[in-house]
Amino acid sequence: MHRADARRDMAELLAAIADGHIRVVLEQIYPFEEAVAALEKTETRHVRGKLVVTAAITPVA
C-alpha cells in the first residue's frame, strides 16, 4: 500500500467514525502502569470492545 492510499483510507475511516457510520466500542481504559492487566484481559478472549492503554508524556528538561 502506498502512503497516499493509506492516508486516503485513514481519512475515509475517520470520516465514517465522525459521521456515526462506524462506532468504536471501548471496554476499558487502563493507565500505563496497568498495561500487564490489560494484556491479561486480552488473553481471556472475553473482551467485547477495545482496551486502551494510556501513557502520560513527560517533558524532558
PDB file of N, CA, C and O in Angstrom:
ATOM      1  N   MET A   1       0.853  -1.175   0.000  1.00  0.00           N
ATOM      2  CA  MET A   1       0.000   0.000   0.000  1.00  0.00           C
ATOM      3  C   MET A   1       0.895   1.233   0.000  1.00  0.00           C
ATOM      4  O   MET A   1       1.877   1.305   0.739  1.00  0.00           O
ATOM      5  N   HIS A   2       0.550   2.173  -0.816  1.00  0.00           N
ATOM      6  CA  HIS A   2       1.309   3.414  -0.896  1.00  0.00           C
ATOM      7  C   HIS A   2       0.853   4.372   0.197  1.00  0.00           C
ATOM      8  O   HIS A   2      -0.267   4.283   0.701  1.00  0.00           O
ATOM      9  N   ARG A   3       1.731   5.272   0.542  1.00  0.00           N
ATOM     10  CA  ARG A   3       1.452   6.241   1.595  1.00  0.00           C
ATOM     11  C   ARG A   3       0.195   7.057   1.294  1.00  0.00           C
ATOM     12  O   ARG A   3      -0.608   7.310   2.193  1.00  0.00           O
ATOM     13  N   ALA A   4       0.020   7.470   0.042  1.00  0.00           N
ATOM     14  CA  ALA A   4      -1.159   8.264  -0.337  1.00  0.00           C
ATOM     15  C   ALA A   4      -2.430   7.441  -0.157  1.00  0.00           C
ATOM     16  O   ALA A   4      -3.453   7.963   0.284  1.00  0.00           O
ATOM     17  N   ASP A   5      -2.364   6.151  -0.501  1.00  0.00           N
ATOM     18  CA  ASP A   5      -3.521   5.274  -0.313  1.00  0.00           C
ATOM     19  C   ASP A   5      -3.860   5.127   1.172  1.00  0.00           C
ATOM     20  O   ASP A   5      -5.028   5.163   1.559  1.00  0.00           O
ATOM     21  N   ALA A   6      -2.832   4.961   1.989  1.00  0.00           N
ATOM     22  CA  ALA A   6      -3.039   4.802   3.427  1.00  0.00           C
ATOM     23  C   ALA A   6      -3.649   6.066   4.022  1.00  0.00           C
ATOM     24  O   ALA A   6      -4.540   5.990   4.868  1.00  0.00           O
ATOM     25  N   ARG A   7      -3.177   7.212   3.588  1.00  0.00           N
ATOM     26  CA  ARG A   7      -3.730   8.485   4.086  1.00  0.00           C
ATOM     27  C   ARG A   7      -5.192   8.643   3.672  1.00  0.00           C
ATOM     28  O   ARG A   7      -6.024   9.083   4.465  1.00  0.00           O
ATOM     29  N   ARG A   8      -5.497   8.285   2.432  1.00  0.00           N
ATOM     30  CA  ARG A   8      -6.884   8.377   1.955  1.00  0.00           C
ATOM     31  C   ARG A   8      -7.776   7.423   2.745  1.00  0.00           C
ATOM     32  O   ARG A   8      -8.879   7.788   3.151  1.00  0.00           O
ATOM     33  N   ASP A   9      -7.294   6.200   2.960  1.00  0.00           N
ATOM     34  CA  ASP A   9      -8.070   5.220   3.715  1.00  0.00           C
ATOM     35  C   ASP A   9      -8.311   5.702   5.142  1.00  0.00           C
ATOM     36  O   ASP A   9      -9.411   5.551   5.675  1.00  0.00           O
ATOM     37  N   MET A  10      -7.288   6.277   5.758  1.00  0.00           N
ATOM     38  CA  MET A  10      -7.433   6.777   7.129  1.00  0.00           C
ATOM     39  C   MET A  10      -8.424   7.930   7.177  1.00  0.00           C
ATOM     40  O   MET A  10      -9.232   8.010   8.102  1.00  0.00           O
ATOM     41  N   ALA A  11      -8.374   8.819   6.197  1.00  0.00           N
ATOM     42  CA  ALA A  11      -9.309   9.941   6.145  1.00  0.00           C
ATOM     43  C   ALA A  11     -10.742   9.435   5.999  1.00  0.00           C
ATOM     44  O   ALA A  11     -11.653   9.958   6.642  1.00  0.00           O
ATOM     45  N   GLU A  12     -10.944   8.421   5.159  1.00  0.00           N
ATOM     46  CA  GLU A  12     -12.280   7.848   4.984  1.00  0.00           C
ATOM     47  C   GLU A  12     -12.760   7.169   6.266  1.00  0.00           C
ATOM     48  O   GLU A  12     -13.929   7.289   6.632  1.00  0.00           O
ATOM     49  N   LEU A  13     -11.871   6.466   6.941  1.00  0.00           N
ATOM     50  CA  LEU A  13     -12.221   5.798   8.190  1.00  0.00           C
ATOM     51  C   LEU A  13     -12.605   6.810   9.263  1.00  0.00           C
ATOM     52  O   LEU A  13     -13.612   6.640   9.951  1.00  0.00           O
ATOM     53  N   LEU A  14     -11.808   7.859   9.404  1.00  0.00           N
ATOM     54  CA  LEU A  14     -12.102   8.888  10.406  1.00  0.00           C
ATOM     55  C   LEU A  14     -13.416   9.604  10.098  1.00  0.00           C
ATOM     56  O   LEU A  14     -14.168   9.942  11.012  1.00  0.00           O
ATOM     57  N   ALA A  15     -13.694   9.836   8.817  1.00  0.00           N
ATOM     58  CA  ALA A  15     -14.946  10.479   8.435  1.00  0.00           C
ATOM     59  C   ALA A  15     -16.135   9.570   8.765  1.00  0.00           C
ATOM     60  O   ALA A  15     -17.169  10.047   9.231  1.00  0.00           O
ATOM     61  N   ALA A  16     -15.990   8.267   8.525  1.00  0.00           N
ATOM     62  CA  ALA A  16     -17.068   7.320   8.836  1.00  0.00           C
ATOM     63  C   ALA A  16     -17.331   7.272  10.338  1.00  0.00           C
ATOM     64  O   ALA A  16     -18.482   7.171  10.763  1.00  0.00           O
ATOM     65  N   ILE A  17     -16.283   7.344  11.137  1.00  0.00           N
ATOM     66  CA  ILE A  17     -16.445   7.368  12.594  1.00  0.00           C
ATOM     67  C   ILE A  17     -17.132   8.666  13.011  1.00  0.00           C
ATOM     68  O   ILE A  17     -18.074   8.646  13.803  1.00  0.00           O
ATOM     69  N   ALA A  18     -16.664   9.784  12.482  1.00  0.00           N
ATOM     70  CA  ALA A  18     -17.241  11.089  12.820  1.00  0.00           C
ATOM     71  C   ALA A  18     -18.711  11.173  12.427  1.00  0.00           C
ATOM     72  O   ALA A  18     -19.506  11.792  13.134  1.00  0.00           O
ATOM     73  N   ASP A  19     -19.082  10.552  11.301  1.00  0.00           N
ATOM     74  CA  ASP A  19     -20.470  10.581  10.829  1.00  0.00           C
ATOM     75  C   ASP A  19     -21.363   9.574  11.550  1.00  0.00           C
ATOM     76  O   ASP A  19     -22.578   9.563  11.351  1.00  0.00           O
ATOM     77  N   GLY A  20     -20.759   8.728  12.390  1.00  0.00           N
ATOM     78  CA  GLY A  20     -21.542   7.747  13.125  1.00  0.00           C
ATOM     79  C   GLY A  20     -21.813   6.460  12.370  1.00  0.00           C
ATOM     80  O   GLY A  20     -22.603   5.633  12.825  1.00  0.00           O
ATOM     81  N   HIS A  21     -21.168   6.273  11.215  1.00  0.00           N
ATOM     82  CA  HIS A  21     -21.351   5.046  10.445  1.00  0.00           C
ATOM     83  C   HIS A  21     -20.580   3.875  11.055  1.00  0.00           C
ATOM     84  O   HIS A  21     -20.948   2.713  10.879  1.00  0.00           O
ATOM     85  N   ILE A  22     -19.523   4.195  11.761  1.00  0.00           N
ATOM     86  CA  ILE A  22     -18.723   3.197  12.475  1.00  0.00           C
ATOM     87  C   ILE A  22     -18.668   3.628  13.932  1.00  0.00           C
ATOM     88  O   ILE A  22     -18.384   4.786  14.235  1.00  0.00           O
ATOM     89  N   ARG A  23     -18.937   2.703  14.818  1.00  0.00           N
ATOM     90  CA  ARG A  23     -18.896   3.003  16.244  1.00  0.00           C
ATOM     91  C   ARG A  23     -17.745   2.236  16.883  1.00  0.00           C
ATOM     92  O   ARG A  23     -17.666   1.013  16.762  1.00  0.00           O
ATOM     93  N   VAL A  24     -16.870   2.938  17.548  1.00  0.00           N
ATOM     94  CA  VAL A  24     -15.751   2.323  18.241  1.00  0.00           C
ATOM     95  C   VAL A  24     -16.207   2.025  19.667  1.00  0.00           C
ATOM     96  O   VAL A  24     -16.635   2.922  20.393  1.00  0.00           O
ATOM     97  N   VAL A  25     -16.112   0.759  20.055  1.00  0.00           N
ATOM     98  CA  VAL A  25     -16.554   0.332  21.379  1.00  0.00           C
ATOM     99  C   VAL A  25     -15.330   0.140  22.260  1.00  0.00           C
ATOM    100  O   VAL A  25     -14.468  -0.692  21.978  1.00  0.00           O
ATOM    101  N   LEU A  26     -15.267   0.923  23.332  1.00  0.00           N
ATOM    102  CA  LEU A  26     -14.181   0.794  24.299  1.00  0.00           C
ATOM    103  C   LEU A  26     -14.691   0.017  25.500  1.00  0.00           C
ATOM    104  O   LEU A  26     -15.689   0.391  26.117  1.00  0.00           O
ATOM    105  N   GLU A  27     -14.009  -1.050  25.822  1.00  0.00           N
ATOM    106  CA  GLU A  27     -14.391  -1.810  27.009  1.00  0.00           C
ATOM    107  C   GLU A  27     -13.792  -1.183  28.261  1.00  0.00           C
ATOM    108  O   GLU A  27     -14.480  -1.015  29.268  1.00  0.00           O
ATOM    109  N   GLN A  28     -12.519  -0.841  28.195  1.00  0.00           N
ATOM    110  CA  GLN A  28     -11.870  -0.294  29.380  1.00  0.00           C
ATOM    111  C   GLN A  28     -10.631   0.488  28.987  1.00  0.00           C
ATOM    112  O   GLN A  28      -9.974   0.183  27.992  1.00  0.00           O
ATOM    113  N   ILE A  29     -10.322   1.503  29.787  1.00  0.00           N
ATOM    114  CA  ILE A  29      -9.118   2.301  29.600  1.00  0.00           C
ATOM    115  C   ILE A  29      -8.215   2.057  30.801  1.00  0.00           C
ATOM    116  O   ILE A  29      -8.627   2.222  31.949  1.00  0.00           O
ATOM    117  N   TYR A  30      -6.985   1.664  30.521  1.00  0.00           N
ATOM    118  CA  TYR A  30      -6.010   1.370  31.572  1.00  0.00           C
ATOM    119  C   TYR A  30      -4.906   2.416  31.571  1.00  0.00           C
ATOM    120  O   TYR A  30      -4.472   2.852  30.504  1.00  0.00           O
ATOM    121  N   PRO A  31      -4.442   2.828  32.758  1.00  0.00           N
ATOM    122  CA  PRO A  31      -3.236   3.660  32.785  1.00  0.00           C
ATOM    123  C   PRO A  31      -2.036   2.772  32.433  1.00  0.00           C
ATOM    124  O   PRO A  31      -2.098   1.552  32.580  1.00  0.00           O
ATOM    125  N   PHE A  32      -0.969   3.380  31.978  1.00  0.00           N
ATOM    126  CA  PHE A  32       0.218   2.628  31.556  1.00  0.00           C
ATOM    127  C   PHE A  32       0.696   1.662  32.639  1.00  0.00           C
ATOM    128  O   PHE A  32       1.160   0.562  32.338  1.00  0.00           O
ATOM    129  N   GLU A  33       0.581   2.075  33.886  1.00  0.00           N
ATOM    130  CA  GLU A  33       1.049   1.238  34.991  1.00  0.00           C
ATOM    131  C   GLU A  33       0.278  -0.086  35.078  1.00  0.00           C
ATOM    132  O   GLU A  33       0.749  -1.031  35.710  1.00  0.00           O
ATOM    133  N   GLU A  34      -0.876  -0.159  34.464  1.00  0.00           N
ATOM    134  CA  GLU A  34      -1.688  -1.376  34.496  1.00  0.00           C
ATOM    135  C   GLU A  34      -1.716  -2.085  33.141  1.00  0.00           C
ATOM    136  O   GLU A  34      -2.653  -2.827  32.845  1.00  0.00           O
ATOM    137  N   ALA A  35      -0.689  -1.857  32.320  1.00  0.00           N
ATOM    138  CA  ALA A  35      -0.630  -2.465  30.984  1.00  0.00           C
ATOM    139  C   ALA A  35      -0.631  -3.985  31.062  1.00  0.00           C
ATOM    140  O   ALA A  35      -1.207  -4.644  30.197  1.00  0.00           O
ATOM    141  N   VAL A  36      -0.002  -4.546  32.074  1.00  0.00           N
ATOM    142  CA  VAL A  36       0.020  -6.004  32.226  1.00  0.00           C
ATOM    143  C   VAL A  36      -1.399  -6.528  32.434  1.00  0.00           C
ATOM    144  O   VAL A  36      -1.766  -7.559  31.870  1.00  0.00           O
ATOM    145  N   ALA A  37      -2.192  -5.833  33.233  1.00  0.00           N
ATOM    146  CA  ALA A  37      -3.583  -6.244  33.453  1.00  0.00           C
ATOM    147  C   ALA A  37      -4.376  -6.187  32.158  1.00  0.00           C
ATOM    148  O   ALA A  37      -5.219  -7.048  31.905  1.00  0.00           O
ATOM    149  N   ALA A  38      -4.115  -5.183  31.341  1.00  0.00           N
ATOM    150  CA  ALA A  38      -4.795  -5.068  30.042  1.00  0.00           C
ATOM    151  C   ALA A  38      -4.428  -6.244  29.146  1.00  0.00           C
ATOM    152  O   ALA A  38      -5.292  -6.821  28.486  1.00  0.00           O
ATOM    153  N   LEU A  39      -3.160  -6.593  29.125  1.00  0.00           N
ATOM    154  CA  LEU A  39      -2.714  -7.731  28.321  1.00  0.00           C
ATOM    155  C   LEU A  39      -3.346  -9.023  28.821  1.00  0.00           C
ATOM    156  O   LEU A  39      -3.792  -9.850  28.025  1.00  0.00           O
ATOM    157  N   GLU A  40      -3.385  -9.194  30.123  1.00  0.00           N
ATOM    158  CA  GLU A  40      -4.015 -10.387  30.685  1.00  0.00           C
ATOM    159  C   GLU A  40      -5.491 -10.459  30.324  1.00  0.00           C
ATOM    160  O   GLU A  40      -6.018 -11.543  30.071  1.00  0.00           O
ATOM    161  N   LYS A  41      -6.159  -9.312  30.301  1.00  0.00           N
ATOM    162  CA  LYS A  41      -7.572  -9.266  29.917  1.00  0.00           C
ATOM    163  C   LYS A  41      -7.753  -9.733  28.472  1.00  0.00           C
ATOM    164  O   LYS A  41      -8.696 -10.467  28.176  1.00  0.00           O
ATOM    165  N   THR A  42      -6.863  -9.318  27.573  1.00  0.00           N
ATOM    166  CA  THR A  42      -6.987  -9.744  26.175  1.00  0.00           C
ATOM    167  C   THR A  42      -6.802 -11.250  26.042  1.00  0.00           C
ATOM    168  O   THR A  42      -7.406 -11.879  25.174  1.00  0.00           O
ATOM    169  N   GLU A  43      -5.977 -11.821  26.892  1.00  0.00           N
ATOM    170  CA  GLU A  43      -5.714 -13.261  26.820  1.00  0.00           C
ATOM    171  C   GLU A  43      -6.903 -14.098  27.269  1.00  0.00           C
ATOM    172  O   GLU A  43      -6.954 -15.292  26.971  1.00  0.00           O
ATOM    173  N   THR A  44      -7.856 -13.509  27.973  1.00  0.00           N
ATOM    174  CA  THR A  44      -9.039 -14.259  28.397  1.00  0.00           C
ATOM    175  C   THR A  44      -9.990 -14.495  27.228  1.00  0.00           C
ATOM    176  O   THR A  44     -10.838 -15.386  27.276  1.00  0.00           O
ATOM    177  N   ARG A  45      -9.841 -13.681  26.170  1.00  0.00           N
ATOM    178  CA  ARG A  45     -10.703 -13.750  24.976  1.00  0.00           C
ATOM    179  C   ARG A  45     -12.172 -13.458  25.305  1.00  0.00           C
ATOM    180  O   ARG A  45     -13.070 -13.901  24.588  1.00  0.00           O
ATOM    181  N   HIS A  46     -12.412 -12.718  26.382  1.00  0.00           N
ATOM    182  CA  HIS A  46     -13.763 -12.310  26.758  1.00  0.00           C
ATOM    183  C   HIS A  46     -13.912 -10.797  26.695  1.00  0.00           C
ATOM    184  O   HIS A  46     -14.624 -10.199  27.502  1.00  0.00           O
ATOM    185  N   VAL A  47     -13.246 -10.194  25.744  1.00  0.00           N
ATOM    186  CA  VAL A  47     -13.265  -8.748  25.594  1.00  0.00           C
ATOM    187  C   VAL A  47     -14.281  -8.390  24.507  1.00  0.00           C
ATOM    188  O   VAL A  47     -14.211  -8.908  23.392  1.00  0.00           O
ATOM    189  N   ARG A  48     -15.215  -7.512  24.833  1.00  0.00           N
ATOM    190  CA  ARG A  48     -16.268  -7.116  23.894  1.00  0.00           C
ATOM    191  C   ARG A  48     -15.926  -5.864  23.092  1.00  0.00           C
ATOM    192  O   ARG A  48     -16.506  -5.622  22.033  1.00  0.00           O
ATOM    193  N   GLY A  49     -14.994  -5.078  23.593  1.00  0.00           N
ATOM    194  CA  GLY A  49     -14.602  -3.846  22.916  1.00  0.00           C
ATOM    195  C   GLY A  49     -13.092  -3.714  22.940  1.00  0.00           C
ATOM    196  O   GLY A  49     -12.372  -4.670  23.231  1.00  0.00           O
ATOM    197  N   LYS A  50     -12.639  -2.547  22.639  1.00  0.00           N
ATOM    198  CA  LYS A  50     -11.203  -2.289  22.620  1.00  0.00           C
ATOM    199  C   LYS A  50     -10.711  -1.954  24.016  1.00  0.00           C
ATOM    200  O   LYS A  50     -11.415  -1.325  24.805  1.00  0.00           O
ATOM    201  N   LEU A  51      -9.506  -2.379  24.306  1.00  0.00           N
ATOM    202  CA  LEU A  51      -8.831  -1.993  25.533  1.00  0.00           C
ATOM    203  C   LEU A  51      -7.797  -0.941  25.153  1.00  0.00           C
ATOM    204  O   LEU A  51      -7.054  -1.102  24.185  1.00  0.00           O
ATOM    205  N   VAL A  52      -7.762   0.119  25.919  1.00  0.00           N
ATOM    206  CA  VAL A  52      -6.851   1.229  25.629  1.00  0.00           C
ATOM    207  C   VAL A  52      -5.885   1.377  26.792  1.00  0.00           C
ATOM    208  O   VAL A  52      -6.292   1.387  27.954  1.00  0.00           O
ATOM    209  N   VAL A  53      -4.607   1.491  26.473  1.00  0.00           N
ATOM    210  CA  VAL A  53      -3.593   1.768  27.487  1.00  0.00           C
ATOM    211  C   VAL A  53      -3.094   3.178  27.220  1.00  0.00           C
ATOM    212  O   VAL A  53      -2.602   3.483  26.134  1.00  0.00           O
ATOM    213  N   THR A  54      -3.229   4.036  28.231  1.00  0.00           N
ATOM    214  CA  THR A  54      -2.803   5.422  28.073  1.00  0.00           C
ATOM    215  C   THR A  54      -1.402   5.603  28.639  1.00  0.00           C
ATOM    216  O   THR A  54      -0.991   4.907  29.567  1.00  0.00           O
ATOM    217  N   ALA A  55      -0.696   6.535  28.069  1.00  0.00           N
ATOM    218  CA  ALA A  55       0.660   6.846  28.546  1.00  0.00           C
ATOM    219  C   ALA A  55       0.790   8.353  28.653  1.00  0.00           C
ATOM    220  O   ALA A  55       0.516   9.084  27.701  1.00  0.00           O
ATOM    221  N   ALA A  56       1.208   8.805  29.815  1.00  0.00           N
ATOM    222  CA  ALA A  56       1.448  10.232  30.012  1.00  0.00           C
ATOM    223  C   ALA A  56       2.821  10.562  29.439  1.00  0.00           C
ATOM    224  O   ALA A  56       3.791   9.842  29.675  1.00  0.00           O
ATOM    225  N   ILE A  57       2.894  11.631  28.702  1.00  0.00           N
ATOM    226  CA  ILE A  57       4.160  12.061  28.135  1.00  0.00           C
ATOM    227  C   ILE A  57       4.759  13.111  29.062  1.00  0.00           C
ATOM    228  O   ILE A  57       4.177  14.170  29.298  1.00  0.00           O
ATOM    229  N   THR A  58       5.932  12.788  29.575  1.00  0.00           N
ATOM    230  CA  THR A  58       6.609  13.696  30.496  1.00  0.00           C
ATOM    231  C   THR A  58       7.663  14.482  29.715  1.00  0.00           C
ATOM    232  O   THR A  58       8.534  13.898  29.070  1.00  0.00           O
ATOM    233  N   PRO A  59       7.574  15.788  29.779  1.00  0.00           N
ATOM    234  CA  PRO A  59       8.571  16.601  29.060  1.00  0.00           C
ATOM    235  C   PRO A  59       9.968  16.369  29.605  1.00  0.00           C
ATOM    236  O   PRO A  59      10.162  16.238  30.814  1.00  0.00           O
ATOM    237  N   VAL A  60      10.922  16.319  28.722  1.00  0.00           N
ATOM    238  CA  VAL A  60      12.313  16.163  29.117  1.00  0.00           C
ATOM    239  C   VAL A  60      12.906  17.548  29.340  1.00  0.00           C
ATOM    240  O   VAL A  60      12.803  18.430  28.487  1.00  0.00           O
ATOM    241  N   ALA A  61      13.526  17.720  30.499  1.00  0.00           N
ATOM    242  CA  ALA A  61      14.101  19.038  30.836  1.00  0.00           C
ATOM    243  C   ALA A  61      15.363  19.305  30.099  1.00  0.00           C
ATOM    244  O   ALA A  61      15.966  20.364  30.271  1.00  0.00           O
TER     245      ALA A  61
END
